[in-house]
Each structure stands twice: as structure tokens, then as C-alpha cells.
């Protein structure tokens, strides 16, 4: 039996056991196991909201804690985010059916002129796995697209830029949101390898996040979300 196969003792799998497997498979970045155990949880009649709250969220926080303490590195975070994102695809359709209570609504995108998406994808996955409804706008996103998201009632706008030449697009986007009269309706958080707290303050963003996990913590504070 290959190492990533699920043991055959399925009849002994309790809800808690399955959730623990989901947590560990996400934390370990094992995509195939994350998918298999999530499917097992759904087949057993598991509540989708419980799978998210007590499976995905716990798993992604564990890798986040390890990352924050220097025990895990970016490639491991990327693997964990990918594992969770793939497993989430099985659960998301069920969440809409169960009226899942998202903790907040977020739109995220790589700003206009920038086509890099690895960092943005990690952030989107971590926020989704942390209970947020995330509208991923993609790459090379024009200011108007962010404005449209704000018009739709998004609470948080996340902007990413990898290269310095595209960072001014963040300011242009904030200006567009202000011009549309929507600035007071949203909190704006920015990030990227060259983005700094000083830059975030200069362009009028509400926060700078050095990584996805600190971003989640700051947004939860914005929305006064408790554990």
C-alpha cells in the first residue's frame, strides 16, 4: 500500500478521528490524504461547517503557528495551502446548501500590471480555510474590478504585488475606491515581498500583512471576530 493511501479500517473511523486526519493532512501538505479524508467525512454525513471549522481551520492554523515560530518554511505553507484548497472544493458546494456562516467577505487580487499569483493564491486559500468567503479576482486586476467588489458588499479587499513597478497600482486602486465613495465601507490590506508597513501607510491602506497568517489575524481584529 502506498504511503498516502488511507487505511482500510474505515468502519472504526469516528468523526473525531476523521477530523484529526484532515488536520494532519492539511498541516503536512498531503493533498491526496486531505481530499480522501474530506470525502470520507462527507460520506459519513459530516457537517460541512464542522469540517471547515474543526478540520481545515485547525490544520491551517497549525502550519501558520509553525511558520511564525520558524519551524516551517514557505514551501511547506504552499503545500498546506494547496492541500486545503483542493479538499475545500469538495466542501464548498455543501456549505452553500447548509447556510454556512462565513466570518467575513473578502475580495483579493494581484494588482494591475502584475501577473504573479503564488502569494495571492496562498493568501486566498488561508483566508478561505479560516472561514472567509473569498472572491479571488485573479491577476492583473484593474482598479475598477476592486471597486465592483466593494459595490457588492465586500468587507475586506486584499491586494498583492510582487514587483516594485506594479506597487503604484495599489494607490490607484485605493483612489478609485475613494472616488466611488466606498472607502468607508471596506478595509484594505496589502502585501507582497517589496511592500512594507511604511508603504501601506503612505498609500492609505488599513493594514500591511507580511504573510497570510498575520493577514487573517489583522482582518479578524478589523471585524472584531473572536475565537
N, C-alpha and C positions, 0 to 999 in steps of 0.2 A: 504494500500500500504506500502510495506517495505520501510525503510528509504533510502536504497541505490538504489531505483528504480528511473528512470528518469521520470520527469513529462510528462504528455501526450501531453502538448501543443507544439507539435513538429512543427506545421506549423508556429509558431511565432519565432522559433529559427533562429536567424540571424547568420552569420559567426562569428561575434564578440562575440555573446552570447555563442556559442558553444566553442569557444576558451577559454573564461573565465571559462567555466565549466571544460574544460580539465586542465587548470592551477590549479584550486582549487582542483580537484580530485587528481592530482599528488601531490600537496603540502600537502594535507590531508592524502595521502597514501590510498585512497579509490580505490582499484583495479577494482572493478566491475563498478564503475562510470567512471573511466578512460577509460576502454575498451568500455563501451557503448557510451560515448560521442565521442570517437575517431571513432568508427564505424559510428556514426551519421554524423560526419564531412566528412567522405569518401563518405557516401551515398549521401550527399548533393553536392558532386562534389568538395570538398575542395582540394586545392593543398597540396600534402603530405609535401612539403618543408615548407609551411606556418604552417601546423600543428606542425611540429617539431620546427621551429624557434620561432613561436609566441604562441605555446602551451606548449610542453614538456620542452623546454629550459627555458622558463619563470618560469614554475612551479618548476623545479628542482633548479633553482637559488633562488627562494623564500625560499624553505626549507633550502637551503645552507646558506642564509643570517641569517635565524633564528637560525640555528645550530651554526654559527660563533658568534652570539651575546648571545648565551647561552639560547635562548628561546625555542630551540628544542633539543632533545637528540637522541642518536644513534638509538634506536628502531624506532623513527619516521622517521629518514633518511632511515632506512632499508625498512620500509613500503612504503615510497615515491618511492624509487628506484625500488621496486618490482612492484608497480602500473605502473610506467612508462615503465618498461621493458616489462610487459605483453601487454600494449597498443601499444608499439612500434612494436610488432610482426605483427600488422595489417598494419602498415605503411611501414615497411622496404621493402617489395616486390614492393610497389608502388614507392619508392624512386629510385630504380634502373631503373625503367621504365621512370622516369621523369628526369634522369640525375642529380640527386641531387648533389650539390656542397659541398662535405664534407670539413670541415675546416682543417682536417688533418687525417692521417692514423696512427693507434696505434695498437700494439700487447701487450697483457697483460697476465700474468700467475703467478700462485703460484710456487715458485722455487722448484727444485728437492729435494725430500725428505719430502716435506710438502704437506699435503692433505687437508688443510683448505681453504675454498673458500668464506666465508661470506664477508670478507673485500674486496677481489678481485672482487666479484660479484657486490658489491656496486659501486666500482670504475668504473668497466666496464659499468654499467648502467648509471652512471652520465656522463661519457665521451660520451657514445652513445647519450644520451639525450641532450648533449651540442653540437651536430653536428659533432662528430668524427666518422670515420669508424673504428670500433673496432674489432680486431681479438682476440677472447678470446681463449687462448691456453689451458686453464683448470688448473688442479692441477698437482703437481709432474712433472713439466716441465723441461726436460733436457736442458742443455746449447745449444745443437745442434738445438733444436726447435726454440729457440730465434734467433740463427744465421740464420736459414732458413727464419724466418720472416724478418730479416734485409736484406737478399738477395732479398726478394720480394718487396723491396722498402718502407718498413715501416719507418715512420719518428720518431716515439716515441716508446720506449719499456718500459713497466711498469712491475716491479717485486714486488711481495708481499711475505712476510714470517711472519708466526705467532709465531713460536718458535725459540729460540736462536740457537739451534743446526743446523737449516737449513739456517741461515743467510749467512754462508760462501759460499753457492751456488750462491749467488748474485755476489760475487767476481769472482767465477769460470766462471759464465756466461759472465761477462764483459771481462774476459781474453779470452774467446772463441771468442767473437765478435772482439776483438782486433787482435787475431791471424788470423782471417778470413779477416782482412784488411777492416772491415766495421765500425770501431768505429767512424770515422768522418762522417758517413752517418746518424747516429741516435743520438737522445738524450735519455738518460736513466734516469728514475725516479723510486725511490724505496720507499717502505712504509711498515708499519707493526707496531704492538704495541711495539716491542722492538727496532725497527730501529730508529736511530737518525740522525741528521744532521751531526754530527761528524763521524758516521759510514759510511754514504753516501759518505762523502769526502774521507775517508780512502780507500774505495774500488774503487774509481774513477767514481762514478755515477755523473750525471749532476745536480741532484736535489733530495731532500727528501720532501715528502709530508706527512703532519700529518693527512690529511683526503682527501677525493675525491675532495672536492671543491677547496681546496688550490692547489691540483694537477692540476686541469683544468686551474686555473689561471696561474700557472707556465708554463704549456705547451703552453698556448696561448701566453705567453710572449716569449717563445723559438721560436715560429713560427711567431712572430710579427703580431698576429691576433688582430685586433681592434674590438670593439663592433660594 
